[in-house]
């Protein structure tokens, strides 16, 4: 069985969807390698061929080097925008024109192209383009048209959480049997990462103690209210640690730092995977105030690194971290978004609480270990097999 995944998110700087695609491909390749020689069932992973495509013109030369061992490139150079225009208007070009023959095609990033003979699987990471349309980029806004077309082609739909699965089922009136949550995982490296050295911190302008935000600077991330909370925190405690912002440039209005105490906000920009893990491991508290998310991986990764977390109490974050709230010394605080001023006040209070009593780091690590990329790959592989058997 030949399975082709969209690996376009691996090209360029990897954010959340890129990391999902990276670890899913690696996990699937590992399942196939383990199964080789141990199964006589022709539908089992031992008999699968994994391939990856990319919808791009300029970036195609980087595809082969971005793939894990055991995954072959299968792509034809084509401009992404022209492909999407064709897929919005009709059923051409079919994906097999780009990839060659396939039994299953997995659109990993909201887009499932037309299919000639293959069965289709589509991952929908969130419904921000419907739920918070004022917070998304122009490219993401196109999903409002591309996703329904992909759903009509799909034999199965994947989501990163049950909360998003429920939203997708309700928004598009889908049969619940069509939708499968495949929760994301935490890479093992997060559990053993050391904080940054003093020399590295000095070179990047980071103090010994700092609060941390990880993500793109975009409206959905709710950074203005986090800045308001930091302003309140510094008004209460002149020695409060600064907030460090880590992540790629996003979109939307420029952050207003007027009135912030000098040195209370530090912009570190995009960091590679190793630097990011180390920076998270060195934080006093990770702050995650998002208005809306499809999963909430940064809080889990921070908990894996032994770092306490303050997060907005939204459905997906509660789904993946909520069990920790039962712990008497939890390293997690979830804050309800009740209104701008109240939310900022409560965020500041929760941050101060964890700075004073950071909770049981081992409890956070134990919880984070229940989320593995192997489970993500196994659940995804089960869906591939199911749709292939119904062809």
VODRENGU-248646 format. One record per residue (C-alpha): residue number from 0; chain; x, y, z. Coordinates in steps of 0.25 Angstrom, whole numbers, plus 5000, padded with zeros to 4 digits. Layout:
NUM | A | X | Y | Z
...
end
This chain:
0 | A | 5000 | 5000 | 5000
1 | A | 5006 | 5014 | 4996
2 | A | 5003 | 5025 | 5006
3 | A | 5006 | 5039 | 5002
4 | A | 5006 | 5051 | 5012
5 | A | 5007 | 5066 | 5010
6 | A | 5020 | 5070 | 5015
7 | A | 5019 | 5084 | 5011
8 | A | 5019 | 5089 | 5026
9 | A | 5033 | 5083 | 5027
10 | A | 5039 | 5094 | 5018
11 | A | 5044 | 5107 | 5024
12 | A | 5042 | 5110 | 5039
13 | A | 5034 | 5100 | 5046
14 | A | 5023 | 5104 | 5055
15 | A | 5012 | 5095 | 5061
16 | A | 5007 | 5089 | 5048
17 | A | 5021 | 5086 | 5043
18 | A | 5025 | 5079 | 5056
19 | A | 5012 | 5071 | 5055
20 | A | 5016 | 5067 | 5041
21 | A | 5031 | 5064 | 5045
22 | A | 5028 | 5055 | 5057
23 | A | 5016 | 5048 | 5050
24 | A | 5025 | 5044 | 5038
25 | A | 5036 | 5039 | 5047
26 | A | 5026 | 5031 | 5055
27 | A | 5020 | 5025 | 5043
28 | A | 5033 | 5021 | 5037
29 | A | 5037 | 5015 | 5051
30 | A | 5024 | 5007 | 5051
31 | A | 5027 | 5002 | 5037
32 | A | 5042 | 4998 | 5040
33 | A | 5038 | 4991 | 5053
34 | A | 5027 | 4983 | 5045
35 | A | 5036 | 4978 | 5034
36 | A | 5038 | 4964 | 5035
37 | A | 5028 | 4961 | 5046
38 | A | 5015 | 4961 | 5038
39 | A | 5009 | 4953 | 5028
40 | A | 4997 | 4962 | 5026
41 | A | 4998 | 4969 | 5013
42 | A | 4990 | 4981 | 5019
43 | A | 5000 | 4983 | 5031
44 | A | 5010 | 4994 | 5032
45 | A | 5021 | 4984 | 5028
46 | A | 5016 | 4985 | 5014
47 | A | 5014 | 5000 | 5013
48 | A | 5022 | 5010 | 5005
49 | A | 5022 | 5024 | 5011
50 | A | 5024 | 5036 | 5002
51 | A | 5023 | 5051 | 5004
52 | A | 5019 | 5062 | 4994
53 | A | 5020 | 5077 | 4995
54 | A | 5012 | 5088 | 4988
55 | A | 5022 | 5098 | 4985
56 | A | 5031 | 5103 | 4973
57 | A | 5043 | 5109 | 4980
58 | A | 5044 | 5100 | 4992
59 | A | 5044 | 5086 | 4985
60 | A | 5059 | 5085 | 4985
61 | A | 5058 | 5084 | 5001
62 | A | 5048 | 5073 | 5002
63 | A | 5057 | 5061 | 5001
64 | A | 5066 | 5066 | 5012
65 | A | 5054 | 5069 | 5021
66 | A | 5049 | 5055 | 5021
67 | A | 5052 | 5044 | 5031
68 | A | 5058 | 5031 | 5027
69 | A | 5048 | 5022 | 5021
70 | A | 5040 | 5033 | 5014
71 | A | 5042 | 5036 | 4999
72 | A | 5039 | 5049 | 4992
73 | A | 5028 | 5049 | 4982
74 | A | 5026 | 5062 | 4976
75 | A | 5025 | 5071 | 4964
76 | A | 5029 | 5086 | 4964
77 | A | 5017 | 5094 | 4964
78 | A | 5013 | 5108 | 4970
79 | A | 5004 | 5106 | 4982
80 | A | 4995 | 5118 | 4979
81 | A | 4992 | 5113 | 4965
82 | A | 4989 | 5099 | 4971
83 | A | 4980 | 5104 | 4981
84 | A | 4972 | 5113 | 4971
85 | A | 4970 | 5100 | 4963
86 | A | 4966 | 5092 | 4975
87 | A | 4956 | 5103 | 4979
88 | A | 4950 | 5104 | 4965
89 | A | 4949 | 5089 | 4962
90 | A | 4955 | 5075 | 4962
91 | A | 4968 | 5078 | 4955
92 | A | 4979 | 5075 | 4956
93 | A | 4977 | 5062 | 4963
94 | A | 4988 | 5059 | 4974
95 | A | 4993 | 5047 | 4966
96 | A | 4998 | 5057 | 4956
97 | A | 5008 | 5062 | 4966
98 | A | 5011 | 5049 | 4974
99 | A | 5009 | 5037 | 4964
100 | A | 4999 | 5026 | 4968
101 | A | 4995 | 5025 | 4983
102 | A | 4985 | 5017 | 4991
103 | A | 4984 | 5027 | 5002
104 | A | 4987 | 5042 | 5002
105 | A | 4987 | 5050 | 5015
106 | A | 4985 | 5065 | 5014
107 | A | 4993 | 5068 | 5027
108 | A | 4990 | 5083 | 5027
109 | A | 4975 | 5087 | 5025
110 | A | 4976 | 5084 | 5009
111 | A | 4972 | 5071 | 5003
112 | A | 4974 | 5072 | 4987
113 | A | 4965 | 5065 | 4977
114 | A | 4967 | 5050 | 4976
115 | A | 4967 | 5041 | 4964
116 | A | 4967 | 5027 | 4971
117 | A | 4973 | 5029 | 4984
118 | A | 4966 | 5030 | 4998
119 | A | 4967 | 5043 | 5005
120 | A | 4970 | 5046 | 5019
121 | A | 4969 | 5061 | 5024
122 | A | 4975 | 5067 | 5037
123 | A | 4968 | 5080 | 5042
124 | A | 4976 | 5086 | 5053
125 | A | 4966 | 5096 | 5058
126 | A | 4954 | 5104 | 5053
127 | A | 4961 | 5118 | 5055
128 | A | 4957 | 5122 | 5041
129 | A | 4942 | 5121 | 5046
130 | A | 4943 | 5123 | 5061
131 | A | 4952 | 5135 | 5061
132 | A | 4953 | 5140 | 5047
133 | A | 4958 | 5154 | 5051
134 | A | 4971 | 5147 | 5056
135 | A | 4976 | 5139 | 5044
136 | A | 4985 | 5142 | 5033
137 | A | 4980 | 5144 | 5018
138 | A | 4986 | 5130 | 5015
139 | A | 4978 | 5123 | 5027
140 | A | 4965 | 5131 | 5023
141 | A | 4965 | 5123 | 5010
142 | A | 4963 | 5110 | 5018
143 | A | 4948 | 5115 | 5019
144 | A | 4947 | 5110 | 5005
145 | A | 4958 | 5100 | 5004
146 | A | 4953 | 5091 | 5016
147 | A | 4939 | 5089 | 5011
148 | A | 4944 | 5084 | 4998
149 | A | 4954 | 5075 | 5005
150 | A | 4943 | 5069 | 5014
151 | A | 4935 | 5065 | 5002
152 | A | 4947 | 5057 | 4996
153 | A | 4951 | 5051 | 5010
154 | A | 4949 | 5037 | 5014
155 | A | 4954 | 5041 | 5028
156 | A | 4956 | 5053 | 5036
157 | A | 4967 | 5055 | 5047
158 | A | 4967 | 5066 | 5058
159 | A | 4978 | 5068 | 5069
160 | A | 4967 | 5068 | 5080
161 | A | 4953 | 5063 | 5084
162 | A | 4949 | 5078 | 5085
163 | A | 4953 | 5081 | 5071
164 | A | 4946 | 5068 | 5066
165 | A | 4933 | 5072 | 5073
166 | A | 4934 | 5086 | 5066
167 | A | 4937 | 5080 | 5052
168 | A | 4925 | 5071 | 5053
169 | A | 4916 | 5082 | 5058
170 | A | 4921 | 5092 | 5048
171 | A | 4921 | 5083 | 5035
172 | A | 4909 | 5074 | 5040
173 | A | 4918 | 5061 | 5039
174 | A | 4916 | 5047 | 5043
175 | A | 4924 | 5046 | 5056
176 | A | 4929 | 5032 | 5051
177 | A | 4937 | 5040 | 5040
178 | A | 4945 | 5048 | 5050
179 | A | 4956 | 5043 | 5059
180 | A | 4964 | 5051 | 5069
181 | A | 4979 | 5047 | 5068
182 | A | 4985 | 5055 | 5080
183 | A | 4999 | 5061 | 5078
184 | A | 5011 | 5056 | 5086
185 | A | 5023 | 5061 | 5094
186 | A | 5037 | 5058 | 5089
187 | A | 5046 | 5050 | 5098
188 | A | 5056 | 5061 | 5098
189 | A | 5047 | 5071 | 5106
190 | A | 5049 | 5062 | 5118
191 | A | 5064 | 5063 | 5119
192 | A | 5067 | 5077 | 5113
193 | A | 5076 | 5086 | 5122
194 | A | 5073 | 5101 | 5124
195 | A | 5082 | 5110 | 5116
196 | A | 5096 | 5113 | 5121
197 | A | 5099 | 5127 | 5126
198 | A | 5108 | 5130 | 5114
199 | A | 5096 | 5126 | 5104
200 | A | 5086 | 5135 | 5112
201 | A | 5096 | 5147 | 5112
202 | A | 5098 | 5145 | 5097
203 | A | 5083 | 5146 | 5095
204 | A | 5080 | 5156 | 5106
205 | A | 5072 | 5147 | 5115
206 | A | 5073 | 5149 | 5130
207 | A | 5074 | 5137 | 5140
208 | A | 5059 | 5138 | 5143
209 | A | 5049 | 5140 | 5132
210 | A | 5034 | 5138 | 5129
211 | A | 5032 | 5132 | 5115
212 | A | 5023 | 5132 | 5103
213 | A | 5025 | 5123 | 5091
214 | A | 5017 | 5125 | 5078
215 | A | 5015 | 5134 | 5067
216 | A | 5012 | 5148 | 5070
217 | A | 4997 | 5148 | 5065
218 | A | 4984 | 5153 | 5070
219 | A | 4979 | 5139 | 5074
220 | A | 4990 | 5138 | 5084
221 | A | 4984 | 5149 | 5093
222 | A | 4998 | 5155 | 5095
223 | A | 4992 | 5169 | 5099
224 | A | 4985 | 5164 | 5111
225 | A | 4998 | 5156 | 5115
226 | A | 5005 | 5169 | 5114
227 | A | 4995 | 5176 | 5123
228 | A | 4997 | 5165 | 5133
229 | A | 5012 | 5167 | 5133
230 | A | 5010 | 5181 | 5135
231 | A | 5001 | 5179 | 5147
232 | A | 5011 | 5168 | 5152
233 | A | 5023 | 5178 | 5151
234 | A | 5014 | 5189 | 5158
235 | A | 5012 | 5179 | 5170
236 | A | 5027 | 5174 | 5170
237 | A | 5038 | 5182 | 5165
238 | A | 5047 | 5170 | 5164
239 | A | 5037 | 5162 | 5156
240 | A | 5044 | 5155 | 5144
241 | A | 5042 | 5160 | 5130
242 | A | 5034 | 5153 | 5119
243 | A | 5042 | 5147 | 5108
244 | A | 5035 | 5145 | 5095
245 | A | 5040 | 5134 | 5086
246 | A | 5034 | 5131 | 5072
247 | A | 5034 | 5135 | 5058
248 | A | 5028 | 5148 | 5053
249 | A | 5013 | 5147 | 5052
250 | A | 5003 | 5157 | 5047
251 | A | 4993 | 5167 | 5052
252 | A | 4995 | 5180 | 5059
253 | A | 5009 | 5183 | 5065
254 | A | 5010 | 5180 | 5080
255 | A | 5008 | 5192 | 5088
256 | A | 5019 | 5193 | 5098
257 | A | 5016 | 5207 | 5103
258 | A | 5015 | 5208 | 5118
259 | A | 5023 | 5195 | 5120
260 | A | 5034 | 5196 | 5131
261 | A | 5047 | 5197 | 5124
262 | A | 5053 | 5183 | 5122
263 | A | 5040 | 5176 | 5125
264 | A | 5038 | 5170 | 5111
265 | A | 5050 | 5163 | 5103
266 | A | 5048 | 5159 | 5089
267 | A | 5056 | 5147 | 5086
268 | A | 5050 | 5143 | 5072
269 | A | 5050 | 5130 | 5065
270 | A | 5059 | 5119 | 5072
271 | A | 5063 | 5105 | 5066
272 | A | 5058 | 5093 | 5073
273 | A | 5069 | 5091 | 5083
274 | A | 5070 | 5105 | 5087
275 | A | 5055 | 5106 | 5089
276 | A | 5055 | 5094 | 5098
277 | A | 5066 | 5100 | 5106
278 | A | 5060 | 5113 | 5107
279 | A | 5047 | 5107 | 5112
280 | A | 5054 | 5098 | 5122
281 | A | 5060 | 5111 | 5128
282 | A | 5047 | 5119 | 5129
283 | A | 5041 | 5122 | 5143
284 | A | 5027 | 5121 | 5137
285 | A | 5021 | 5118 | 5123
286 | A | 5010 | 5127 | 5119
287 | A | 4999 | 5122 | 5109
288 | A | 4988 | 5132 | 5109
289 | A | 4982 | 5128 | 5095
290 | A | 4967 | 5132 | 5091
291 | A | 4966 | 5119 | 5083
292 | A | 4975 | 5107 | 5080
293 | A | 4974 | 5093 | 5074
294 | A | 4982 | 5086 | 5084
295 | A | 4992 | 5094 | 5093
296 | A | 5006 | 5087 | 5091
297 | A | 5014 | 5098 | 5098
298 | A | 5008 | 5095 | 5112
299 | A | 5011 | 5080 | 5111
300 | A | 5025 | 5082 | 5106
301 | A | 5027 | 5092 | 5117
302 | A | 5022 | 5082 | 5128
303 | A | 5031 | 5072 | 5122
304 | A | 5043 | 5081 | 5124
305 | A | 5038 | 5083 | 5139
306 | A | 5033 | 5097 | 5137
307 | A | 5020 | 5102 | 5143
308 | A | 5009 | 5107 | 5133
309 | A | 4999 | 5118 | 5134
310 | A | 4989 | 5117 | 5122
311 | A | 4975 | 5122 | 5118
312 | A | 4964 | 5112 | 5122
313 | A | 4960 | 5108 | 5108
314 | A | 4954 | 5095 | 5104
315 | A | 4966 | 5089 | 5097
316 | A | 4976 | 5093 | 5108
317 | A | 4967 | 5088 | 5119
318 | A | 4965 | 5075 | 5111
319 | A | 4980 | 5072 | 5110
320 | A | 4984 | 5077 | 5124
321 | A | 4972 | 5077 | 5132
322 | A | 4976 | 5064 | 5140
323 | A | 4987 | 5072 | 5147
324 | A | 4977 | 5081 | 5153
325 | A | 4973 | 5070 | 5163
326 | A | 4987 | 5070 | 5168
327 | A | 4989 | 5078 | 5182
328 | A | 5002 | 5084 | 5177
329 | A | 4999 | 5085 | 5163
330 | A | 5009 | 5093 | 5154
331 | A | 4997 | 5097 | 5145
332 | A | 4988 | 5109 | 5147
333 | A | 4976 | 5111 | 5137
334 | A | 4970 | 5125 | 5136
335 | A | 4956 | 5128 | 5131
336 | A | 4955 | 5138 | 5120
337 | A | 4944 | 5146 | 5127
338 | A | 4947 | 5160 | 5122
339 | A | 4960 | 5168 | 5118
340 | A | 4963 | 5174 | 5132
341 | A | 4958 | 5162 | 5140
342 | A | 4966 | 5153 | 5131
343 | A | 4979 | 5162 | 5132
344 | A | 4977 | 5162 | 5147
345 | A | 4975 | 5147 | 5149
346 | A | 4987 | 5144 | 5139
347 | A | 4996 | 5153 | 5148
348 | A | 4991 | 5147 | 5161
349 | A | 4993 | 5132 | 5155
350 | A | 5007 | 5136 | 5150
351 | A | 5011 | 5142 | 5164
352 | A | 5005 | 5129 | 5171
353 | A | 5014 | 5120 | 5162
354 | A | 5026 | 5129 | 5164
355 | A | 5024 | 5127 | 5179
356 | A | 5020 | 5112 | 5179
357 | A | 5023 | 5106 | 5166
358 | A | 5017 | 5093 | 5169
359 | A | 5021 | 5078 | 5167
360 | A | 5029 | 5078 | 5155
361 | A | 5029 | 5062 | 5155
362 | A | 5014 | 5062 | 5154
363 | A | 5015 | 5071 | 5141
364 | A | 5025 | 5062 | 5135
365 | A | 5017 | 5049 | 5138
366 | A | 5005 | 5055 | 5131
367 | A | 5013 | 5060 | 5119
368 | A | 5018 | 5046 | 5117
369 | A | 5004 | 5041 | 5114
370 | A | 5005 | 5048 | 5101
371 | A | 5014 | 5041 | 5091
372 | A | 5016 | 5043 | 5076
373 | A | 5016 | 5028 | 5075
374 | A | 5001 | 5028 | 5079
375 | A | 4999 | 5039 | 5069
376 | A | 5005 | 5030 | 5058
377 | A | 4998 | 5018 | 5063
378 | A | 4984 | 5024 | 5063
379 | A | 4987 | 5031 | 5049
380 | A | 4992 | 5017 | 5043
381 | A | 4979 | 5011 | 5048
382 | A | 4971 | 5021 | 5040
383 | A | 4979 | 5019 | 5028
384 | A | 4977 | 5004 | 5028
385 | A | 4962 | 5006 | 5031
386 | A | 4960 | 5015 | 5019
387 | A | 4968 | 5006 | 5010
388 | A | 4960 | 4994 | 5013
389 | A | 4947 | 5001 | 5010
390 | A | 4952 | 5004 | 4995
end
